[in-house]
Amino acid sequence: MKEINEPFQKQAVEEYERKRYRGLDQRIVDAREQSILKKFLEQITKKKGLTLDLPCGYGRFSELLREQGLKPVNCDISFHMVKRACEKSGLIASSDIAAVVANAKQGLPFKDCVFQVVFSLRFFHHLHEKQARTFILNEFSRVSKDWVVLSFYQANLLHKIQRQLRRKVKKSSARIKMLFAEEFAEEIEQAGLKPIRIISLFKGLHSQHIALLKKKSTL
């Protein structure tokens, strides 16, 4: 793995892992995400195979993927995130393909239909332009044999107000893209993906939804 100019250096990765899900509210969010994802993976992983975890971050879902018999291929724009995810996956010393440093916005360096599952949590809502989302969805569809599991933020007034207040208190410049259900449906349709199930993290309270999508060509 060759180190490239990227936003998360080693110290930043360590700090992010230590602090990101430390608060009570974030621990609740993490537990709910893990629960939903476990249900989805149990439904679709009768055939074990490669799973693209993008962005893998520090490997928060590595244990869950391995428990389901899947072999994660950790992919992120950050070399140090990928390295940490490999450590958590138990694959850091493996000769198997397990890690790729790449910028998904520029395309995925994988052949068509190589992954049983493309797994992408907390990435899609950072794509503010439709063109970028469409490109990523088409790349996910291209490299997947069957399934795509991803999260997105659906327009929710209560959560939008809550985030605005949080930004004022914490002076955060972070922005997320919230989509209307019709927008999301149109964009996945264009990518040749069909929604099998979409679950809200906390209905009416939180904008995040997790979607289980299947390639239409495999239906």
C-alpha atoms as one frame of an Amber mdcrd trajectory, in Angstrom:
protein
   0.000   0.000   0.000   1.485   3.297  -1.037   0.846   6.322   1.158  -0.751
   9.245  -0.648  -1.677  12.768   0.281  -4.866  12.262   2.277  -6.816  13.902
   5.109  -6.378  11.329   7.895  -2.834  10.831   9.099  -1.949   8.211  11.722
  -2.553  10.423  14.753  -5.852  11.704  13.371  -7.066   8.144  12.779  -6.210
   7.158  16.348  -8.011  10.205  17.735 -11.044   9.662  15.515 -11.369   6.021
  16.573 -11.019   6.959  20.231 -13.545   9.801  20.217 -16.050   9.297  17.386
 -18.456   6.903  19.100 -17.594   7.642  22.709 -20.689   9.715  23.576 -23.898
   8.024  24.705 -25.908   9.232  21.705 -23.297   7.968  19.268 -23.011   4.617
  21.037 -26.776   4.246  20.593 -26.438   5.126  16.892 -23.609   2.624  16.469
 -25.590  -0.159  18.148 -28.615   0.529  15.947 -26.518   0.556  12.770 -24.860
  -2.730  13.724 -28.274  -4.301  14.410 -29.768  -3.275  11.059 -26.695  -4.327
   9.134 -26.580  -7.718  10.822 -30.165  -8.384   9.687 -29.335  -7.432   6.124
 -26.139  -9.482   6.000 -27.817 -12.545   7.462 -30.360 -12.292   4.655 -27.895
 -12.041   1.784 -24.744 -13.900   2.789 -25.715 -17.534   2.243 -22.931 -17.523
  -0.319 -19.756 -16.249   1.278 -17.520 -13.989  -0.744 -15.617 -10.755  -1.094
 -17.135  -7.600   0.334 -15.983  -4.118  -0.575 -16.045  -1.991   2.589 -15.889
   1.594   1.332 -15.083   3.825   3.041 -13.710   1.341   5.547 -12.593   4.026
   8.012 -10.839   2.467  10.987 -12.698  -0.817  10.507 -15.800  -0.232  12.616
 -17.720  -2.940  10.766 -14.845  -5.380  10.211 -15.899  -7.727  12.999 -19.513
  -7.794  11.811 -18.492  -8.622   8.244 -16.188 -11.419   9.367 -18.846 -12.856
  11.679 -21.055 -13.264   8.612 -18.325 -15.207   6.843 -17.483 -12.382   4.464
 -13.986 -11.365   3.483 -13.703  -7.569   3.643 -11.614  -5.668   1.148 -10.873
  -2.439   2.983 -10.916   0.642   0.780 -10.541   4.285   1.759  -8.920   7.485
   0.558  -6.774   7.412   3.708  -3.792   5.068   3.839  -3.825   5.097   7.631
  -7.546   4.325   7.789  -7.034   1.334   5.511  -4.071   0.148   7.574  -6.073
   0.354  10.804  -9.057  -1.448   9.245  -6.746  -4.260   8.125  -5.421  -4.567
  11.665  -8.971  -4.901  12.986  -9.842  -7.374  10.238  -6.928  -9.580  11.198
  -5.650  -9.284   7.637  -2.683  -6.980   8.082  -0.195  -9.825   7.647  -2.223
 -11.727   5.061  -1.081 -12.232   1.490  -4.689 -12.073   0.335  -6.089  -8.949
  -1.310  -7.428  -7.009   1.633  -6.631  -3.325   1.218  -6.796  -0.633  -1.431
  -6.159   3.087  -1.107  -8.394   4.872  -3.611 -10.559   7.911  -4.180 -13.986
   6.515  -5.096 -14.972   9.805  -6.704 -12.387   9.094  -9.388 -13.558   5.529
  -9.985 -13.017   2.133  -8.365  -9.902   0.164  -9.384 -11.737  -3.170  -9.554
 -13.061  -5.424 -12.303 -16.776  -5.767 -12.969 -18.837  -8.031 -10.694 -15.961
  -8.937  -8.380 -17.719  -8.381  -5.032 -20.684 -10.270  -3.657 -21.559  -7.216
  -1.572 -20.598  -3.564  -1.821 -20.891  -2.127   1.658 -20.876   1.655   2.118
 -21.853   3.349   5.358 -21.746   7.074   6.080 -20.387   8.087   2.693 -23.320
   8.820   0.412 -24.557  11.820   2.422 -21.225  13.559   1.821 -21.912  13.608
  -1.910 -23.702  16.900  -2.444 -23.860  16.882  -6.234 -26.198  14.556  -8.123
 -23.511  13.881 -10.709 -21.149  12.589  -8.008 -23.830  10.380  -6.455 -24.815
   8.954  -9.838 -21.199   8.186 -10.668 -20.612   6.418  -7.341 -23.836   4.403
  -7.590 -22.913   3.232 -11.071 -19.478   2.208  -9.833 -21.031   0.296  -6.924
 -23.389  -1.462  -9.332 -20.561  -2.249 -11.754 -18.244  -3.956  -9.243 -21.014
  -5.813  -7.370 -22.214  -9.276  -8.347 -25.465  -9.022  -6.458 -25.851  -6.631
  -3.550 -25.217  -3.072  -2.435 -25.760  -2.000   1.165 -25.493   1.731   1.763
 -26.716   4.462   4.044 -28.179   7.798   3.002 -29.855  10.697   4.733 -33.513
  11.258   3.880 -34.993  14.720   4.326 -36.208  15.094   7.909 -37.110  18.510
   9.330 -36.545  17.585  12.984 -33.100  16.168  12.347 -32.206  19.137  10.130
 -33.050  21.583  12.925 -31.115  19.475  15.435 -28.020  19.529  13.216 -28.282
  23.276  12.721 -28.357  23.791  16.480 -25.432  21.426  16.978 -23.362  23.310
  14.414 -23.982  26.568  16.250 -23.002  25.096  19.619 -19.978  23.145  18.365
 -19.057  25.646  15.638 -18.862  22.777  13.167 -18.693  23.394   9.434 -19.773
  19.853   8.568 -22.631  19.618   6.076 -24.607  16.619   4.956 -26.824  16.059
   1.939 -30.398  15.052   2.687 -32.390  13.532  -0.176 -36.105  13.205  -0.671
 -37.227   9.594  -1.034 -38.135  10.224  -4.675 -34.636  11.502  -5.439 -32.976
   8.453  -3.931 -35.348   6.112  -5.770 -34.598   7.821  -9.088 -30.832   7.728
  -8.606 -30.613   4.050  -7.680 -32.978   3.208 -10.560 -30.606   4.900 -12.987
 -27.751   2.811 -11.607 -29.630  -0.440 -12.230 -30.329  -1.100  -8.555 -33.612
  -2.146  -6.975 -34.495  -1.447  -3.322 -35.243  -4.642  -1.407 -35.577  -3.019
   1.990 -34.902   0.414   3.490 -34.827   0.902   7.261 -34.782   4.217   9.111
 -32.232   4.436  11.899 -34.800   6.026  14.237 -38.052   6.733  12.447 -39.096
  10.378  12.643 -36.061  11.338  14.726 -33.008  10.648  12.590 -32.463  11.187
   8.872 -30.186   8.243   8.287 -31.624   5.279   6.406 -29.881   2.036   5.500
 -30.814   0.487   2.177 -30.453  -3.069   0.924 -30.225  -2.898  -2.872 -29.970
  -5.654  -5.491 -28.685  -5.440  -9.034 -31.589  -5.711 -11.442 -29.545  -7.950
 -13.713 -29.475 -10.609 -10.968 -33.151 -10.505 -10.016
